[in-house]
Amino acid sequence: MASAPNISCPEASAPMSLRDAPALIERLWPAQKISVEAQKERKAVQGQTLVGLGSYWKGRKPLVLVRACVLGSLLPATEDPAEDLAVFEMLMRIDDSAFYHRDLKTKASQIAKLAFGVGASDVDQIRKAFSIRGWIGNESPADEEFLAALAGDRLVWRRDITDALREKITLAGLSKLPYIDRVGRSLRPEELDDDAFKSIWPRVNKHLGTTAKSLQELVEQLGIMRFGHRPRVADTFAGGGSIPFEAARLGCDVYASDLNPVACMLTWGATSFLASTDEEMERFDAGRNQIIRRLDERLLEQGVETSASGDRARIYLYCVEALDRATGWRIPLSSTWILHEGTRTVLVLNPEPEKKRFTFDVVIGADVETYAIAAAGTVRGGNVHYSDGSREVVSSLASIRGDQGKGRKVSNDLRLWSKTDVSPEEADIYGECLCCIKWVEKDTGREYFAPPTDHDLNTERALIGYVRENIAQWQSDGLVPDMPIEAGDETSRLPRERGWSYWHHLFNPRQLHMFAILRQEISKHPDDMVQSGMQLILAKALNRGSRLCQWQPHRAIAGHVFYNQALNTFFNYGTRAFSYFENIFGERFEGRFERVGKLSLKSAPAKNVDEVSDIYITDPPYADAVHYHEITEFFIAWLRRNQPDAFKSWQWDSRRPLAIKGDGEDFRKEMILAYRAMAEHMPDNGMQIVMFTHQSGSVWADMAQIFWGAGLRVQSVWYIATETTSELKKGGYVQGTMILALRKLVQAESGYEDEIAQEVRTEVARQIDTLVGLNQQLKGAGRVENLFEDADLQMAGYAAALRVLTGYTRIDGRDMTVEAGRPRKKGEQGFVERIIDYAVQVANEHMVPTGLSPRLWQTLSGTDRFYLKMLDLEAAGLTKLDNYQNFARAFRVPDYSTLMADLRPNSARVKGAYDFKRRTGFEIPDFGNGVVRTVLYGIWELSTDADPAIVLQQLREMIENYYQRRADMIEIADYITAQRGRDDQKEGRHAAVLANLLRSEKL
Ligand SMILES: C[S@@+](CC[C@H](N)C(=O)[O-])C[C@H]1O[C@@H](n2cnc3c(N)ncnc32)[C@H](O)[C@@H]1O
């Protein structure tokens, strides 16, 4: 986004004119398109705007999603939903016409093909817009030449084409592509400049009665119309700062807080540091250079990274050296000794029997045998393999460590390191050795690997000695960590696997030394802005400068600690020297913007919010998807002392006891307190948007209780697929986020369960009918894809239940706000769960796939319904596993995986007749003995050329009340024919044969 304009209060936007207007997100929101955009942003990985501040932070919400929430809360839902939607999509630049600006990749020849189609009849139009690449000669080409060039991808835009015609043809062409394909080849909306928005303002302003010429102006005007001032957006679980950043970038005033000081620092980076003026940035750059140069000078003076010949180190490779007490040998441990796969550079271990130790050689271009030995490593499975020069020895790691006990109770003989330890002691079971160094040749810049020489080993010993001598002083000066490692889900393994008990043990003497100097230089700098920005850089460097940075032979580099959210220990790791860090220290920060609104940033628990905001957009922790409080201690241990003024007021510990954790009783209690405090600090016409990562079915009941207890009423729920394959957890697991829009519950109602159930039924039906109606209306108006898919309709069912429920404060005489805080027994199926289940059933009844009669639908089991519904979705090309998960949950399928032929996140598929074949699938509850399985059996049999009369006979025997269910079987066979396609050799064609056979059966 380009720089923000000066905003003046416009006449047209009368203050408070929208005070009570419902917000767009309460009524409609193009969740499908937003999902596609969110995934596009995720796929940019390191190119995502805020990742440059610290890639170690997990679970940042996509900025495009935040933008859609802010705009969706400010824009009104009017009497003209189609125009409301059009305006919203234009503002998001997810409308069709935006792709003229977003798509920079599709070539003229492809556009011509899409717009006109091969063998086009409209040659005149083609001639007006395109010329033929490489055409020579004065005569203009004949029509046939143009058609041949169209087919052969040889058309280019004419030089004299008008912008208007080019835009028209481009958009006509691109709109033929599915949305997901268009987005795939396009810029993200946030990458567009002001020009790309120019054309939208007349229509936007006409619809809204505004006079805006930029998003920031519009946001301010809508804020005035709703709240009487520029809108104030708050996030009390700010984390990596996505929500405050996007709100600030859109021109809102922002209140941001988080319990965790690392989150506060990243949010400060996103909202303050990135909003620095050019002059401030120049000042920062000058300061940063000064600090980095000073660090370089000091390292050079000490000679700790220099070889005997004056070459400078780039990276050091270390490994654990284990003492095999059975043999007295010390064995370097690693699962591979390959240094670089590309050049077949490996380390070769040489046994020295008299010392019972190994030395290393570097071999470049290793032969097959040497390479294979290196690739096998010394650690294989749980065993250590080595040769003592005369024989092969295998010892188990468990016996080397002296493991005792089982599971979590396991203990071993590893020594627990002390507060001033920086490296292992000579007698330790796990020692550490320097195996190899990558150098940069002084004169040529050539990089090469070499085993450590005597000079290098002496330097290493001297360095370790120096760090040992100074560690206590550095700790007392707050330059390096002195914080013990507290036990936890992620942290308990550190003492168990290495004997590490203080955070600085995760760094070797070389790393401690460099970071201590860096911190000294940072804290000496007189400019607070430089000091603060350097903390961000230091944290990034820590992530790349620890004993947890595994060596990666395919790229010959060291990894980073938080490539996932675990604190994994490795036997071999790389230590970057200054020359390697220089780039990281000097990295540019992307995503800078000019902030027009005010900012308030605090480190505080959410329940302590003490300022009023108009809109809360929050993404609270849920079910411990990420152990923020534990893993950030890695950074807190370093950053908590010698703070710049900007961070001093924050409490620099991870505040574990105050972190909202898990999904149990305490979680609910703390969440109620937090959301109640937010509701109390919000005007009556304020809004809340809550994002919930969708993980378990019980989340709905949890949410009902939390919002009841907080005095909030659910207005709508949307579902966004945010990850394709999750970055947080691996393995066929798709993550989605539910977006809930809530209002303060101003007028309380009381009612009775049966009344409420009725109301839920009406509300679910109304909601689904509205969405389906809007789909049809927009299709009629030329929209190619559905605005709402079944997943949205299903959410609408949950939303309707929550909306009705949270609208009552007394049910059957019970005060629900009090009831919400009551502890629930495990597995308790209370009234809330009953109503939610009921709503989902009502929603399912409404989602009869086209081609099936509602009558048949009512009679089918949940599993049958699931199967048939998924065929419908697959036919529409929707093959995401999370769809299957959601529907399985909704249709109460006990184990949907038994029905699946493919469980990959993006190409899931149910089994067909050809997968089940003759014998399988009959054991599946609610499916095996039903009509659907019987029909699939018939299809399979017919495909094997079985005698039709025998097939009919078998079907009669398989299904009870055959003659009553015959019509159902015909309907299902017809449905499968339609879904799988008449030409599908496997299913569709034989389903059609079966349908005819049943129809013509003589009764
Ligand atoms: C899911 S994350 C938020 C991620 C954020 N939306 C982003 O895009 O990066 C949840 C955050 O809640 C914070 N948190 C946990 N307990 C808290 C509490 N009691 N009060 C405030 N923040 C808390 C965690 O530190 C974490 O940063």
The ligand as an ORCA input file, in Angstrom:
! r2SCAN-3c Opt
* xyz 0 1
  C      -3.008    -17.256     18.784
  S      -1.871    -16.125     19.439
  C      -2.192    -14.652     18.594
  C      -1.544    -14.614     17.251
  C      -1.729    -13.304     16.548
  N      -3.089    -13.065     16.176
  C      -0.830    -13.212     15.338
  O      -1.355    -12.995     14.222
  O       0.357    -13.378     15.480
  C      -2.420    -15.933     21.042
  C      -1.636    -14.963     21.887
  O      -2.277    -14.872     23.140
  C      -1.281    -14.586     24.124
  N      -1.844    -14.879     25.451
  C      -1.974    -16.057     26.100
  N      -2.593    -15.871     27.272
  C      -2.896    -14.559     27.362
  C      -3.564    -13.761     28.325
  N      -4.044    -14.280     29.435
  N      -3.696    -12.441     28.064
  C      -3.201    -11.891     26.921
  N      -2.548    -12.605     25.991
  C      -2.409    -13.925     26.201
  C      -0.100    -15.412     23.703
  O       1.075    -14.840     24.214
  C      -0.195    -15.310     22.181
  O       0.614    -14.275     21.718
*
